[in-house]
Amino acid sequence: MIKVGIIEDNAPLRGSLTKLINSQKNMACVLSVNSLMHIVSDLVHAMPDIVLLDIGLPNISGIEGVKMIKMSFPEVQILMFTVFEDEDKIFDAIRFGASGYILGHL
């Protein structure tokens, strides 16, 4: 079973992603939150294998989130999720430890 965490501030999108992941027979969404404010304790409880992380989060950016997650959970794979084709931000996220990115269109 692949355990997935979602960090996305857009509630309808976060809900859709959660449903999509949970509809897969070998995947489960174990974390679905709207910010990085409590990310270390959230991840300790959920222990996902993969995190889908929005680049454009309020308060703490997704890029900063990559650093935070990788510092405490180096084994967690991070896929950046964004609707913006901002090459600099995507490059920074990968440079700080993200495994890749998914470009979504609303």
Buried (B, 14 or more C-beta within 10 A) or exposed (E): EEBBBBBBBBEEBBEEBBEEBBEEEEBBBBBBBBBBEEBEEBBEEBEBBBBBBBBBBEEBBBBBBBBBBBEEBEEBBBBBBBBEEEEEBBEBBBEBBBBEBEEBEE
